[in-house]
Amino acid sequence: MTKRDEALRFIKYCVVGCINTLITLGVIFLCKSMLGVNPYVSNALGYVAGLINSYIWNKHWVFHSRGGYLRESIKFFAGFGICYGLQFLAVWAMSSSAFGSMEFHIWFVTLSGYGIATLIGNVLYTLLNFVYNRVVTFH
């Protein structure tokens, strides 16, 4: 596989991530605001919907895997947990330090240290999860 092919794969992975975000937020909104479901249950249902969507699109469109569903889904969901945990620790570490209490002014927007840490954590999660799925789940 060429570097160009791998770059295209990463772009497809990011597209799936954007779609997942829309699905997650849509399910949360539908459950909480339209159906009156508890906000925490709505949040969990949204994330489950996003993860299922992510698994299907990553398996078939991003990584073109022909492996078994059960084995790959277990690896996929374990990878989510591992990568989420690592990004959570990174955000927590940055937010708990002096960095967390800082403010950053970018153009007309002011971001807190926590906001910047969250953005960094999101990038970290995306990169780690892509590599995990490329190497472990859908190899």
The first five atom37 places (N, CA, C, CB, O) and aatype in JSON, in Angstrom:
{
  "aatype": [12, 16, 11, 1, 3, 6, 0, 10, 1, 13, 9, 11, 18, 4, 19, 19, 7, 4, 9, 2, 16, 10, 9, 16, 10, 7, 19, 9, 13, 10, 4, 11, 15, 12, 10, 7, 19, 2, 14, 18, 19, 15, 2, 0, 10, 7, 18, 19, 0, 7, 10, 9, 2, 15, 18, 9, 17, 2, 11, 8, 17, 19, 13, 8, 15, 1, 7, 7, 18, 10, 1, 6, 15, 9, 11, 13, 13, 0, 7, 13, 7, 9, 4, 18, 7, 10, 5, 13, 10, 0, 19, 17, 0, 12, 15, 15, 15, 0, 13, 7, 15, 12, 6, 13, 8, 9, 17, 13, 19, 16, 10, 15, 7, 18, 7, 9, 0, 16, 10, 9, 7, 2, 19, 10, 18, 16, 10, 10, 2, 13, 19, 18, 2, 1, 19, 19, 16, 13, 8],
  "atom_mask": [
    [1, 1, 1, 1, 1],
    [1, 1, 1, 1, 1],
    [1, 1, 1, 1, 1],
    [1, 1, 1, 1, 1],
    [1, 1, 1, 1, 1],
    [1, 1, 1, 1, 1],
    [1, 1, 1, 1, 1],
    [1, 1, 1, 1, 1],
    [1, 1, 1, 1, 1],
    [1, 1, 1, 1, 1],
    [1, 1, 1, 1, 1],
    [1, 1, 1, 1, 1],
    [1, 1, 1, 1, 1],
    [1, 1, 1, 1, 1],
    [1, 1, 1, 1, 1],
    [1, 1, 1, 1, 1],
    [1, 1, 1, 0, 1],
    [1, 1, 1, 1, 1],
    [1, 1, 1, 1, 1],
    [1, 1, 1, 1, 1],
    [1, 1, 1, 1, 1],
    [1, 1, 1, 1, 1],
    [1, 1, 1, 1, 1],
    [1, 1, 1, 1, 1],
    [1, 1, 1, 1, 1],
    [1, 1, 1, 0, 1],
    [1, 1, 1, 1, 1],
    [1, 1, 1, 1, 1],
    [1, 1, 1, 1, 1],
    [1, 1, 1, 1, 1],
    [1, 1, 1, 1, 1],
    [1, 1, 1, 1, 1],
    [1, 1, 1, 1, 1],
    [1, 1, 1, 1, 1],
    [1, 1, 1, 1, 1],
    [1, 1, 1, 0, 1],
    [1, 1, 1, 1, 1],
    [1, 1, 1, 1, 1],
    [1, 1, 1, 1, 1],
    [1, 1, 1, 1, 1],
    [1, 1, 1, 1, 1],
    [1, 1, 1, 1, 1],
    [1, 1, 1, 1, 1],
    [1, 1, 1, 1, 1],
    [1, 1, 1, 1, 1],
    [1, 1, 1, 0, 1],
    [1, 1, 1, 1, 1],
    [1, 1, 1, 1, 1],
    [1, 1, 1, 1, 1],
    [1, 1, 1, 0, 1],
    [1, 1, 1, 1, 1],
    [1, 1, 1, 1, 1],
    [1, 1, 1, 1, 1],
    [1, 1, 1, 1, 1],
    [1, 1, 1, 1, 1],
    [1, 1, 1, 1, 1],
    [1, 1, 1, 1, 1],
    [1, 1, 1, 1, 1],
    [1, 1, 1, 1, 1],
    [1, 1, 1, 1, 1],
    [1, 1, 1, 1, 1],
    [1, 1, 1, 1, 1],
    [1, 1, 1, 1, 1],
    [1, 1, 1, 1, 1],
    [1, 1, 1, 1, 1],
    [1, 1, 1, 1, 1],
    [1, 1, 1, 0, 1],
    [1, 1, 1, 0, 1],
    [1, 1, 1, 1, 1],
    [1, 1, 1, 1, 1],
    [1, 1, 1, 1, 1],
    [1, 1, 1, 1, 1],
    [1, 1, 1, 1, 1],
    [1, 1, 1, 1, 1],
    [1, 1, 1, 1, 1],
    [1, 1, 1, 1, 1],
    [1, 1, 1, 1, 1],
    [1, 1, 1, 1, 1],
    [1, 1, 1, 0, 1],
    [1, 1, 1, 1, 1],
    [1, 1, 1, 0, 1],
    [1, 1, 1, 1, 1],
    [1, 1, 1, 1, 1],
    [1, 1, 1, 1, 1],
    [1, 1, 1, 0, 1],
    [1, 1, 1, 1, 1],
    [1, 1, 1, 1, 1],
    [1, 1, 1, 1, 1],
    [1, 1, 1, 1, 1],
    [1, 1, 1, 1, 1],
    [1, 1, 1, 1, 1],
    [1, 1, 1, 1, 1],
    [1, 1, 1, 1, 1],
    [1, 1, 1, 1, 1],
    [1, 1, 1, 1, 1],
    [1, 1, 1, 1, 1],
    [1, 1, 1, 1, 1],
    [1, 1, 1, 1, 1],
    [1, 1, 1, 1, 1],
    [1, 1, 1, 0, 1],
    [1, 1, 1, 1, 1],
    [1, 1, 1, 1, 1],
    [1, 1, 1, 1, 1],
    [1, 1, 1, 1, 1],
    [1, 1, 1, 1, 1],
    [1, 1, 1, 1, 1],
    [1, 1, 1, 1, 1],
    [1, 1, 1, 1, 1],
    [1, 1, 1, 1, 1],
    [1, 1, 1, 1, 1],
    [1, 1, 1, 1, 1],
    [1, 1, 1, 1, 1],
    [1, 1, 1, 0, 1],
    [1, 1, 1, 1, 1],
    [1, 1, 1, 0, 1],
    [1, 1, 1, 1, 1],
    [1, 1, 1, 1, 1],
    [1, 1, 1, 1, 1],
    [1, 1, 1, 1, 1],
    [1, 1, 1, 1, 1],
    [1, 1, 1, 0, 1],
    [1, 1, 1, 1, 1],
    [1, 1, 1, 1, 1],
    [1, 1, 1, 1, 1],
    [1, 1, 1, 1, 1],
    [1, 1, 1, 1, 1],
    [1, 1, 1, 1, 1],
    [1, 1, 1, 1, 1],
    [1, 1, 1, 1, 1],
    [1, 1, 1, 1, 1],
    [1, 1, 1, 1, 1],
    [1, 1, 1, 1, 1],
    [1, 1, 1, 1, 1],
    [1, 1, 1, 1, 1],
    [1, 1, 1, 1, 1],
    [1, 1, 1, 1, 1],
    [1, 1, 1, 1, 1],
    [1, 1, 1, 1, 1],
    [1, 1, 1, 1, 1]
  ],
  "atom_positions": [
    [[0.85, -1.18, 0.0], [0.0, 0.0, 0.0], [0.89, 1.24, 0.0], [-0.96, 0.0, 1.23], [1.85, 1.33, 0.77]],
    [[0.57, 2.19, -0.85], [1.37, 3.4, -0.98], [0.99, 4.42, 0.1], [1.19, 4.03, -2.39], [-0.04, 4.28, 0.77]],
    [[1.83, 5.42, 0.25], [1.52, 6.5, 1.2], [0.25, 7.22, 0.8], [2.69, 7.5, 1.29], [-0.53, 7.65, 1.65]],
    [[0.03, 7.35, -0.5], [-1.19, 7.99, -0.99], [-2.42, 7.17, -0.6], [-1.13, 8.16, -2.52], [-3.44, 7.72, -0.18]],
    [[-2.33, 5.86, -0.75], [-3.44, 4.98, -0.36], [-3.72, 5.08, 1.14], [-3.13, 3.51, -0.75], [-4.87, 5.1, 1.57]],
    [[-2.65, 5.14, 1.91], [-2.82, 5.23, 3.37], [-3.4, 6.58, 3.77], [-1.47, 5.01, 4.08], [-4.22, 6.66, 4.68]],
    [[-2.98, 7.64, 3.07], [-3.55, 8.96, 3.34], [-5.03, 8.98, 3.0], [-2.8, 10.05, 2.54], [-5.84, 9.55, 3.74]],
    [[-5.4, 8.37, 1.88], [-6.81, 8.28, 1.5], [-7.6, 7.48, 2.54], [-6.96, 7.64, 0.11], [-8.73, 7.84, 2.88]],
    [[-7.0, 6.42, 3.03], [-7.65, 5.61, 4.07], [-7.89, 6.47, 5.32], [-6.77, 4.38, 4.43], [-8.96, 6.38, 5.93]],
    [[-6.92, 7.27, 5.71], [-7.08, 8.13, 6.88], [-8.17, 9.18, 6.66], [-5.74, 8.81, 7.23], [-8.94, 9.48, 7.56]],
    [[-8.23, 9.73, 5.45], [-9.29, 10.7, 5.13], [-10.65, 10.03, 5.24], [-9.09, 11.29, 3.71], [-11.58, 10.6, 5.81]],
    [[-10.78, 8.83, 4.71], [-12.04, 8.09, 4.82], [-12.39, 7.84, 6.29], [-11.95, 6.74, 4.04], [-13.54, 7.94, 6.7]],
    [[-11.37, 7.5, 7.07], [-11.56, 7.27, 8.51], [-12.11, 8.54, 9.18], [-10.23, 6.84, 9.18], [-13.0, 8.47, 10.02]],
    [[-11.57, 9.69, 8.8], [-12.04, 10.97, 9.37], [-13.46, 11.29, 8.91], [-11.09, 12.11, 8.97], [-14.25, 11.83, 9.69]],
    [[-13.79, 10.98, 7.67], [-15.16, 11.18, 7.19], [-16.13, 10.34, 8.01], [-15.27, 10.82, 5.69], [-17.18, 10.82, 8.43]],
    [[-15.77, 9.08, 8.24], [-16.61, 8.21, 9.08], [-16.75, 8.82, 10.48], [-16.0, 6.77, 9.18], [-17.84, 8.79, 11.05]],
    [[-15.68, 9.37, 11.01], [-15.73, 10.02, 12.32], [-16.71, 11.19, 12.35], [0.0, 0.0, 0.0], [-17.44, 11.37, 13.32]],
    [[-16.71, 11.98, 11.3], [-17.66, 13.11, 11.22], [-19.1, 12.61, 11.16], [-17.36, 14.0, 10.0], [-19.99, 13.16, 11.82]],
    [[-19.32, 11.59, 10.36], [-20.67, 11.0, 10.28], [-21.08, 10.43, 11.63], [-20.72, 9.9, 9.19], [-22.23, 10.58, 12.05]],
    [[-20.15, 9.79, 12.31], [-20.44, 9.24, 13.65], [-20.86, 10.33, 14.61], [-19.22, 8.5, 14.2], [-21.79, 10.16, 15.4]],
    [[-20.17, 11.46, 14.53], [-20.51, 12.58, 15.4], [-21.94, 13.04, 15.15], [-19.53, 13.74, 15.19], [-22.69, 13.28, 16.1]],
    [[-22.31, 13.16, 13.88], [-23.67, 13.57, 13.55], [-24.7, 12.55, 14.03], [-23.8, 13.78, 12.04], [-25.75, 12.92, 14.56]],
    [[-24.4, 11.28, 13.85], [-25.32, 10.23, 14.31], [-25.44, 10.27, 15.82], [-24.85, 8.84, 13.84], [-26.54, 10.21, 16.37]],
    [[-24.3, 10.35, 16.5], [-24.3, 10.38, 17.97], [-25.13, 11.55, 18.48], [-22.85, 10.49, 18.5], [-26.0, 11.36, 19.34]],
    [[-24.88, 12.74, 17.96], [-25.62, 13.91, 18.4], [-27.09, 13.81, 18.02], [-25.01, 15.18, 17.81], [-27.96, 14.22, 18.79]],
    [[-27.37, 13.27, 16.85], [-28.76, 13.11, 16.41], [-29.54, 12.17, 17.31], [0.0, 0.0, 0.0], [-30.69, 12.45, 17.67]],
    [[-28.93, 11.05, 17.67], [-29.6, 10.08, 18.56], [-29.79, 10.69, 19.94], [-28.8, 8.76, 18.66], [-30.85, 10.52, 20.55]],
    [[-28.79, 11.39, 20.43], [-28.92, 12.04, 21.74], [-30.07, 13.03, 21.71], [-27.6, 12.75, 22.14], [-30.91, 13.04, 22.62]],
    [[-30.12, 13.88, 20.68], [-31.2, 14.86, 20.56], [-32.56, 14.18, 20.45], [-30.96, 15.77, 19.33], [-33.51, 14.56, 21.14]],
    [[-32.65, 13.18, 19.59], [-33.92, 12.47, 19.4], [-34.4, 11.86, 20.71], [-33.76, 11.38, 18.33], [-35.56, 12.03, 21.09]],
    [[-33.5, 11.14, 21.38], [-33.91, 10.46, 22.61], [-34.26, 11.46, 23.72], [-32.78, 9.54, 23.09], [-35.31, 11.34, 24.36]],
    [[-33.38, 12.44, 23.94], [-33.59, 13.38, 25.05], [-34.7, 14.38, 24.77], [-32.3, 14.11, 25.35], [-35.63, 14.52, 25.56]],
    [[-34.59, 15.06, 23.65], [-35.48, 16.19, 23.39], [-36.82, 15.8, 22.79], [-34.81, 17.15, 22.49], [-37.82, 16.47, 23.03]],
    [[-36.85, 14.74, 22.02], [-38.1, 14.39, 21.36], [-38.85, 13.25, 22.05], [-37.82, 14.01, 19.92], [-40.08, 13.19, 22.04]],
    [[-38.08, 12.33, 22.66], [-38.72, 11.18, 23.3], [-38.72, 11.28, 24.83], [-38.02, 9.91, 22.88], [-39.36, 10.46, 25.49]],
    [[-38.02, 12.27, 25.38], [-38.01, 12.47, 26.82], [-37.21, 11.46, 27.62], [0.0, 0.0, 0.0], [-37.45, 11.26, 28.81]],
    [[-36.25, 10.81, 26.96], [-35.41, 9.82, 27.63], [-34.42, 10.55, 28.54], [-34.66, 8.91, 26.59], [-33.98, 11.66, 28.22]],
    [[-34.07, 9.94, 29.65], [-33.08, 10.47, 30.58], [-31.83, 10.92, 29.81], [-32.7, 9.4, 31.67], [-31.38, 10.21, 28.92]],
    [[-31.27, 12.1, 30.14], [-30.11, 12.62, 29.39], [-28.91, 11.67, 29.37], [-29.69, 13.94, 29.97], [-28.24, 11.56, 28.34]],
    [[-28.64, 10.99, 30.48], [-27.49, 10.09, 30.52], [-27.73, 8.84, 29.69], [-27.17, 9.7, 31.97], [-26.82, 8.33, 29.04]],
    [[-28.95, 8.34, 29.71], [-29.31, 7.2, 28.87], [-29.26, 7.62, 27.41], [-30.72, 6.65, 29.24], [-28.77, 6.88, 26.56]],
    [[-29.76, 8.81, 27.12], [-29.71, 9.34, 25.75], [-28.27, 9.45, 25.26], [-30.4, 10.72, 25.68], [-27.97, 9.09, 24.12]],
    [[-27.39, 9.93, 26.11], [-25.98, 10.06, 25.77], [-25.39, 8.69, 25.46], [-25.21, 10.74, 26.92], [-24.7, 8.52, 24.45]],
    [[-25.65, 7.72, 26.32], [-25.12, 6.38, 26.1], [-25.65, 5.78, 24.8], [-25.47, 5.47, 27.29], [-24.9, 5.18, 24.04]],
    [[-26.95, 5.94, 24.54], [-27.54, 5.42, 23.31], [-26.93, 6.08, 22.08], [-29.06, 5.62, 23.32], [-26.69, 5.43, 21.06]],
    [[-26.67, 7.38, 22.18], [-26.03, 8.09, 21.07], [-24.65, 7.54, 20.77], [0.0, 0.0, 0.0], [-24.3, 7.34, 19.61]],
    [[-23.87, 7.3, 21.82], [-22.53, 6.78, 21.62], [-22.55, 5.35, 21.09], [-21.74, 6.84, 22.91], [-21.72, 4.98, 20.26]],
    [[-23.48, 4.55, 21.56], [-23.61, 3.18, 21.04], [-23.94, 3.22, 19.54], [-24.71, 2.39, 21.83], [-23.35, 2.49, 18.75]],
    [[-24.89, 4.08, 19.16], [-25.26, 4.21, 17.75], [-24.05, 4.65, 16.92], [-26.43, 5.21, 17.58], [-23.81, 4.11, 15.83]],
    [[-23.3, 5.62, 17.41], [-22.12, 6.1, 16.7], [-21.06, 5.02, 16.57], [0.0, 0.0, 0.0], [-20.44, 4.89, 15.52]],
    [[-20.85, 4.25, 17.62], [-19.85, 3.18, 17.58], [-20.24, 2.07, 16.62], [-19.63, 2.6, 18.97], [-19.4, 1.56, 15.88]],
    [[-21.5, 1.69, 16.62], [-21.96, 0.66, 15.69], [-21.79, 1.14, 14.25], [-23.45, 0.28, 15.96], [-21.3, 0.4, 13.39]],
    [[-22.19, 2.37, 13.98], [-22.0, 2.95, 12.65], [-20.52, 2.95, 12.29], [-22.57, 4.38, 12.59], [-20.14, 2.58, 11.18]],
    [[-19.69, 3.36, 13.22], [-18.25, 3.43, 12.99], [-17.68, 2.06, 12.64], [-17.54, 3.99, 14.22], [-16.9, 1.92, 11.7]],
    [[-18.08, 1.06, 13.38], [-17.58, -0.3, 13.12], [-17.95, -0.75, 11.71], [-18.14, -1.3, 14.16], [-17.1, -1.25, 10.97]],
    [[-19.2, -0.58, 11.34], [-19.66, -1.05, 10.03], [-18.92, -0.34, 8.89], [-21.18, -0.83, 9.89], [-18.42, -0.99, 7.97]],
    [[-18.86, 1.0, 8.95], [-18.21, 1.75, 7.88], [-16.7, 1.51, 7.85], [-18.49, 3.23, 8.04], [-16.11, 1.41, 6.77]],
    [[-16.07, 1.42, 9.03], [-14.63, 1.15, 9.04], [-14.33, -0.24, 8.5], [-14.07, 1.29, 10.47], [-13.38, -0.41, 7.74]],
    [[-15.11, -1.22, 8.88], [-14.89, -2.59, 8.41], [-15.01, -2.68, 6.89], [-15.89, -3.55, 9.07], [-14.15, -3.27, 6.22]],
    [[-16.08, -2.09, 6.34], [-16.37, -2.3, 4.93], [-15.81, -1.24, 3.99], [-17.83, -2.36, 4.75], [-15.41, -1.56, 2.87]],
    [[-15.76, 0.02, 4.41], [-15.37, 1.08, 3.51], [-13.94, 1.56, 3.72], [-16.31, 2.24, 3.65], [-13.21, 1.78, 2.76]],
    [[-13.53, 1.72, 4.98], [-12.19, 2.26, 5.26], [-11.13, 1.18, 5.14], [-12.15, 2.89, 6.65], [-10.14, 1.36, 4.43]],
    [[-11.31, 0.05, 5.83], [-10.28, -0.98, 5.88], [-10.57, -2.19, 4.99], [-10.12, -1.44, 7.29], [-9.7, -3.04, 4.83]],
    [[-11.75, -2.27, 4.4], [-12.12, -3.37, 3.5], [-11.79, -4.74, 4.09], [-11.41, -3.22, 2.14], [-11.17, -5.58, 3.44]],
    [[-12.2, -4.95, 5.32], [-11.89, -6.18, 6.03], [-12.85, -7.31, 5.66], [-11.91, -5.94, 7.53], [-14.04, -7.09, 5.44]],
    [[-12.31, -8.5, 5.6], [-13.12, -9.69, 5.36], [-13.1, -10.63, 6.56], [-12.62, -10.44, 4.11], [-13.51, -11.78, 6.48]],
    [[-12.61, -10.1, 7.7], [-12.54, -10.89, 8.91], [-13.92, -11.1, 9.53], [0.0, 0.0, 0.0], [-14.9, -10.49, 9.13]],
    [[-13.95, -11.98, 10.52], [-15.2, -12.3, 11.2], [-15.73, -11.15, 12.04], [0.0, 0.0, 0.0], [-14.96, -10.41, 12.66]],
    [[-17.04, -11.0, 12.03], [-17.68, -9.89, 12.74], [-17.43, -9.95, 14.25], [-19.18, -9.88, 12.47], [-17.09, -8.93, 14.85]],
    [[-17.6, -11.1, 14.85], [-17.49, -11.19, 16.31], [-16.09, -10.81, 16.78], [-17.83, -12.61, 16.79], [-15.93, -9.96, 17.66]],
    [[-15.09, -11.43, 16.21], [-13.7, -11.17, 16.62], [-13.32, -9.7, 16.4], [-12.73, -12.09, 15.86], [-12.75, -9.06, 17.27]],
    [[-13.65, -9.19, 15.22], [-13.3, -7.81, 14.93], [-14.09, -6.82, 15.77], [-13.51, -7.52, 13.46], [-13.55, -5.79, 16.19]],
    [[-15.34, -7.1, 16.02], [-16.13, -6.15, 16.83], [-15.61, -6.09, 18.25], [-17.62, -6.54, 16.82], [-15.59, -5.02, 18.86]],
    [[-15.19, -7.22, 18.8], [-14.61, -7.22, 20.15], [-13.33, -6.38, 20.17], [-14.3, -8.68, 20.62], [-13.14, -5.55, 21.06]],
    [[-12.47, -6.58, 19.18], [-11.24, -5.79, 19.09], [-11.56, -4.31, 18.89], [-10.35, -6.3, 17.93], [-10.92, -3.44, 19.49]],
    [[-12.55, -4.03, 18.04], [-12.92, -2.65, 17.75], [-13.4, -1.93, 19.01], [-14.02, -2.61, 16.68], [-12.95, -0.82, 19.31]],
    [[-14.31, -2.55, 19.75], [-14.84, -1.91, 20.96], [-13.79, -1.83, 22.06], [-16.05, -2.67, 21.46], [-13.78, -0.88, 22.84]],
    [[-12.89, -2.82, 22.13], [-11.78, -2.75, 23.08], [-10.85, -1.59, 22.72], [-10.98, -4.07, 23.11], [-10.38, -0.86, 23.6]],
    [[-10.6, -1.41, 21.43], [-9.76, -0.3, 20.96], [-10.37, 1.04, 21.3], [0.0, 0.0, 0.0], [-9.66, 1.97, 21.69]],
    [[-11.69, 1.14, 21.14], [-12.37, 2.38, 21.53], [-12.1, 2.67, 23.01], [-13.9, 2.28, 21.26], [-11.74, 3.78, 23.37]],
    [[-12.27, 1.65, 23.86], [-12.06, 1.83, 25.29], [-10.63, 2.24, 25.63], [0.0, 0.0, 0.0], [-10.41, 3.13, 26.45]],
    [[-9.68, 1.59, 25.0], [-8.26, 1.9, 25.25], [-7.93, 3.32, 24.8], [-7.35, 0.89, 24.51], [-7.35, 4.1, 25.56]],
    [[-8.31, 3.66, 23.57], [-7.99, 4.98, 23.03], [-8.74, 6.09, 23.74], [-8.29, 5.03, 21.53], [-8.2, 7.17, 23.98]],
    [[-10.0, 5.83, 24.1], [-10.76, 6.81, 24.86], [-10.1, 7.04, 26.22], [-12.23, 6.35, 25.04], [-9.96, 8.18, 26.66]],
    [[-9.7, 5.96, 26.87], [-9.03, 6.07, 28.17], [-7.75, 6.88, 28.08], [0.0, 0.0, 0.0], [-7.47, 7.7, 28.96]],
    [[-6.96, 6.66, 27.04], [-5.71, 7.4, 26.87], [-5.96, 8.88, 26.61], [-4.89, 6.81, 25.74], [-5.25, 9.73, 27.15]],
    [[-6.95, 9.19, 25.79], [-7.24, 10.6, 25.55], [-7.81, 11.24, 26.81], [-8.23, 10.77, 24.39], [-7.51, 12.4, 27.09]],
    [[-8.61, 10.5, 27.57], [-9.16, 11.03, 28.82], [-8.03, 11.35, 29.79], [-10.14, 10.02, 29.45], [-8.04, 12.41, 30.43]],
    [[-7.06, 10.46, 29.92], [-5.91, 10.71, 30.8], [-5.12, 11.93, 30.33], [-4.99, 9.47, 30.85], [-4.67, 12.72, 31.16]],
    [[-4.94, 12.08, 29.04], [-4.21, 13.23, 28.51], [-4.95, 14.53, 28.82], [-3.99, 13.09, 27.0], [-4.35, 15.5, 29.26]],
    [[-6.27, 14.53, 28.59], [-7.06, 15.73, 28.88], [-7.03, 16.03, 30.37], [-8.52, 15.55, 28.4], [-6.88, 17.19, 30.77]],
    [[-7.18, 15.02, 31.17], [-7.15, 15.2, 32.63], [-5.79, 15.76, 33.08], [-7.44, 13.86, 33.36], [-5.74, 16.7, 33.87]],
    [[-4.7, 15.19, 32.56], [-3.36, 15.65, 32.96], [-3.15, 17.11, 32.56], [-2.27, 14.76, 32.31], [-2.63, 17.9, 33.35]],
    [[-3.54, 17.47, 31.35], [-3.36, 18.86, 30.91], [-4.27, 19.8, 31.7], [-3.66, 18.98, 29.41], [-3.85, 20.9, 32.08]],
    [[-5.5, 19.37, 31.95], [-6.46, 20.23, 32.66], [-6.11, 20.39, 34.12], [-7.87, 19.66, 32.53], [-6.42, 21.42, 34.73]],
    [[-5.47, 19.4, 34.7], [-5.1, 19.44, 36.12], [-3.84, 20.25, 36.38], [-4.92, 18.04, 36.65], [-3.54, 20.59, 37.52]],
    [[-3.11, 20.56, 35.33], [-1.87, 21.33, 35.48], [-2.19, 22.83, 35.33], [-0.8, 20.89, 34.43], [-3.35, 23.22, 35.19]],
    [[-1.15, 23.64, 35.38], [-1.33, 25.08, 35.19], [-1.92, 25.38, 33.81], [0.02, 25.82, 35.35], [-2.6, 26.39, 33.63]],
    [[-1.67, 24.5, 32.84], [-2.21, 24.65, 31.49], [-3.74, 24.75, 31.53], [-1.77, 23.47, 30.61], [-4.34, 25.51, 30.76]],
    [[-4.37, 23.99, 32.41], [-5.83, 23.95, 32.49], [-6.46, 25.27, 32.89], [0.0, 0.0, 0.0], [-7.61, 25.52, 32.53]],
    [[-5.75, 26.1, 33.61], [-6.31, 27.37, 34.05], [-5.97, 28.54, 33.12], [-5.83, 27.67, 35.45], [-6.37, 29.67, 33.37]],
    [[-5.25, 28.24, 32.07], [-4.86, 29.29, 31.13], [-6.0, 29.59, 30.16], [-3.59, 28.88, 30.35], [-6.92, 28.78, 29.99]],
    [[-5.93, 30.75, 29.53], [-6.86, 31.11, 28.46], [-6.06, 31.41, 27.21], [-7.75, 32.34, 28.87], [-4.98, 32.0, 27.27]],
    [[-6.59, 31.01, 26.07], [-5.93, 31.2, 24.8], [-6.85, 32.01, 23.89], [-5.55, 29.84, 24.14], [-8.02, 31.67, 23.72]],
    [[-6.32, 33.07, 23.33], [-7.1, 33.94, 22.45], [-6.68, 33.67, 21.01], [-6.91, 35.45, 22.83], [-5.54, 33.95, 20.62]],
    [[-7.61, 33.12, 20.24], [-7.35, 32.8, 18.85], [-8.37, 33.56, 18.02], [-7.42, 31.25, 18.59], [-9.57, 33.26, 18.06]],
    [[-7.9, 34.53, 17.27], [-8.76, 35.44, 16.52], [-9.77, 36.07, 17.49], [-9.49, 34.7, 15.36], [-9.37, 36.78, 18.41]],
    [[-11.04, 35.82, 17.29], [-12.07, 36.42, 18.14], [-12.63, 35.42, 19.15], [-13.2, 36.96, 17.27], [-13.69, 35.66, 19.74]],
    [[-11.94, 34.35, 19.34], [-12.41, 33.28, 20.22], [-11.46, 33.11, 21.38], [-12.56, 31.94, 19.45], [-10.24, 33.14, 21.21]],
    [[-12.02, 32.94, 22.56], [-11.21, 32.64, 23.74], [-11.49, 31.2, 24.14], [-11.52, 33.63, 24.91], [-12.64, 30.82, 24.36]],
    [[-10.42, 30.42, 24.23], [-10.54, 29.02, 24.65], [-9.84, 28.83, 25.97], [-9.96, 28.07, 23.58], [-8.76, 29.37, 26.22]],
    [[-10.47, 28.06, 26.82], [-9.86, 27.74, 28.1], [-8.79, 26.67, 27.89], [-10.92, 27.26, 29.12], [-8.73, 26.04, 26.83]],
    [[-7.97, 26.48, 28.89], [-6.99, 25.4, 28.86], [-7.68, 24.05, 28.69], [0.0, 0.0, 0.0], [-7.19, 23.17, 27.98]],
    [[-8.82, 23.9, 29.35], [-9.59, 22.67, 29.19], [-10.06, 22.49, 27.75], [-10.79, 22.66, 30.15], [-10.01, 21.39, 27.21]],
    [[-10.51, 23.57, 27.13], [-10.95, 23.5, 25.73], [-9.82, 23.06, 24.81], [0.0, 0.0, 0.0], [-10.02, 22.21, 23.94]],
    [[-8.65, 23.65, 24.99], [-7.48, 23.27, 24.19], [-7.09, 21.82, 24.49], [-6.29, 24.22, 24.47], [-6.79, 21.05, 23.57]],
    [[-7.11, 21.45, 25.76], [-6.77, 20.08, 26.13], [-7.75, 19.09, 25.5], [-6.79, 19.92, 27.67], [-7.35, 18.01, 25.07]],
    [[-9.01, 19.46, 25.43], [-10.03, 18.6, 24.81], [-9.75, 18.45, 23.32], [-11.44, 19.17, 25.04], [-9.86, 17.35, 22.78]],
    [[-9.39, 19.54, 22.65], [-9.05, 19.46, 21.22], [-7.82, 18.58, 20.99], [-8.8, 20.87, 20.65], [-7.8, 17.77, 20.07]],
    [[-6.8, 18.75, 21.82], [-5.6, 17.92, 21.71], [-5.96, 16.46, 21.97], [-4.51, 18.4, 22.72], [-5.5, 15.56, 21.26]],
    [[-6.79, 16.23, 22.98], [-7.24, 14.86, 23.29], [-7.99, 14.24, 22.13], [0.0, 0.0, 0.0], [-7.84, 13.04, 21.87]],
    [[-8.8, 15.03, 21.44], [-9.56, 14.53, 20.3], [-8.62, 14.12, 19.16], [-10.55, 15.58, 19.81], [-8.83, 13.08, 18.54]],
    [[-7.61, 14.93, 18.89], [-6.63, 14.59, 17.87], [-5.87, 13.33, 18.28], [-5.64, 15.77, 17.63], [-5.65, 12.44, 17.45]],
    [[-5.47, 13.25, 19.53], [-4.77, 12.07, 20.04], [-5.63, 10.82, 19.87], [-4.4, 12.27, 21.53], [-5.15, 9.79, 19.39]],
    [[-6.89, 10.91, 20.26], [-7.8, 9.77, 20.13], [-7.91, 9.34, 18.67], [-9.2, 10.12, 20.69], [-7.84, 8.15, 18.36]],
    [[-8.09, 10.29, 17.78], [-8.26, 9.98, 16.36], [-7.05, 9.25, 15.81], [-8.51, 11.26, 15.56], [-7.19, 8.23, 15.13]],
    [[-5.86, 9.75, 16.09], [-4.64, 9.12, 15.6], [-4.43, 7.74, 16.2], [-3.43, 10.01, 15.9], [-4.14, 6.78, 15.49]],
    [[-4.56, 7.63, 17.53], [-4.37, 6.35, 18.2], [-5.38, 5.31, 17.72], [-4.48, 6.52, 19.71], [-5.03, 4.16, 17.48]],
    [[-6.64, 5.72, 17.59], [-7.68, 4.78, 17.2], [-7.5, 4.33, 15.75], [-9.05, 5.41, 17.4], [-7.76, 3.17, 15.43]],
    [[-7.07, 5.23, 14.87], [-6.8, 4.85, 13.49], [-5.7, 3.79, 13.45], [-6.4, 6.07, 12.66], [-5.85, 2.76, 12.79]],
    [[-4.59, 4.06, 14.15], [-3.46, 3.11, 14.15], [-3.9, 1.78, 14.78], [-2.24, 3.7, 14.93], [-3.58, 0.71, 14.25]],
    [[-4.63, 1.84, 15.89], [-5.1, 0.61, 16.54], [-5.95, -0.21, 15.57], [-5.92, 0.94, 17.81], [-5.73, -1.42, 15.42]],
    [[-6.9, 0.43, 14.92], [-7.76, -0.31, 14.01], [-7.01, -0.82, 12.79], [-8.92, 0.56, 13.57], [-7.31, -1.9, 12.28]],
    [[-6.05, -0.06, 12.32], [-5.23, -0.47, 11.17], [-4.37, -1.68, 11.51], [-4.35, 0.69, 10.69], [-4.23, -2.59, 10.7]],
    [[-3.78, -1.68, 12.71], [-2.83, -2.7, 13.09], [-3.48, -3.89, 13.81], [-1.78, -2.09, 13.96], [-3.07, -5.03, 13.6]],
    [[-4.46, -3.63, 14.65], [-5.04, -4.68, 15.5], [-6.37, -5.2, 14.97], [-5.23, -4.17, 16.92], [-6.53, -6.4, 14.75]],
    [[-7.32, -4.32, 14.77], [-8.68, -4.76, 14.45], [-8.82, -5.28, 13.03], [-9.65, -3.64, 14.66], [-9.31, -6.39, 12.81]],
    [[-8.4, -4.48, 12.07], [-8.66, -4.8, 10.66], [-7.38, -5.08, 9.88], [-9.41, -3.67, 10.01], [-7.28, -4.71, 8.71]],
    [[-6.41, -5.72, 10.48], [-5.13, -5.95, 9.81], [-5.24, -6.92, 8.66], [-4.12, -6.46, 10.8], [-4.24, -7.22, 8.0]]
  ]
}
